[in-house]
Amino acid sequence: MGNDHRHLLAIADLGREDIIRLLDSARSFAEVSARPVKKVPALRGHTIVNLFLEPSTRTRMSFELAAKRLSADVMNFSTSTSSLSKGESLKDTGKTIVAMGVDAVVIRHKSAGAPRALTGWVDCSVVNAGDGMHEHPTQALLDLFTMRERLGGLEGLKVAIVGDIDHSRVARSNILALGKVGAEVLLVAPRSLLPEKVEEMGARVTGSMDEALAWCDVLYLLRIQMERVAESRFPSLREYTLEYGLTQTRWSRLERKPLVMHPGPMNRGVEIASVVADEVESVITGQVSAGVAVRMAVLFELLGGGHGG
């Protein structure tokens, strides 16, 4: 898709038309997932490898379910069980996978750029399931899908993204994707959690959670990674919650409530009050089912659709 229709490596590679086409395709796969028999034979005979070299439960299961619903065969590699933990390189692992006659590799890796590097060593499709602090394209697509299904459109939508923008590949992919479909993005964070050249990302910035809440149609909360506190990116979790958390007080004051989204898992009591989390849980679990439909659309486009190998 984008420059190379065999791979999905980054939102940066996709045009507006690519994104809309995938979201439309995901809608038809969401209908499949609502049927009593959830399988379609679209990718029967194809083999997909999940190569997850960084822990992930939800993304890996989501890709696995998507592949199985398309009737593909799935193999799961994880670091602890693969030769990579014994010092084998990604290149060697790629060559092993190719020798097995695999059609696609879904890769998550702690190093930015690993999925793109892998495309040079394998002759199959590569899907980026998150690489370092770089991108997480299918998460952004499922988030856009959720926004469009809930709110009816994306053009002109006002989306506030709150939290550790600097370390978040989810934020980076979402900022790019939302910009391409004509949404407005406001980043809400202390200066210490923003990337250096944040203005070049095409989003406005504010330090005020209340300003963001008054403005936005969608409030997208990022998970605060507890280890960042140890790096003293901000003074304390309590202080972060007071300034940037979706507290019960802030929520109850709002006359017009935004759609609240979160890539999960939520830290209740940190970025979102437990009571508020209960109230908005349905959208966040909806993001999970949207993930399966979106990943079905991606795999189908790469392997069985108009461009696939």
Secondary structure, 3 states (H helix, E strand, C coil): CCCCCCCECCHHHCCHHHHHHHHHHHHHHHHHHCCCCCCCCCCCCCEEEEEECCCCCHHHHHHHHHHHHCCCEEEEEEHHHCHHHHCCCHHHHHHHHHHCCCCEEEEEECCCCHHHHHHCCCCCEEEEEEECCCECHHHHHHHHHHHHHHHCCCCCCEEEEECCCCCCHHHHHHHHHHHHCCCEEEEECCHHHCCCCHHHHCCEEECCHHHHHHHCCEEEECCCCCHHHHCCCCCCHHHHHHHHCECHHHHHHCCCCCEEECCCCCCECCCECHHHHHHHHHHHHHHHHHHHHHHHHHHHHHHCCCCCC
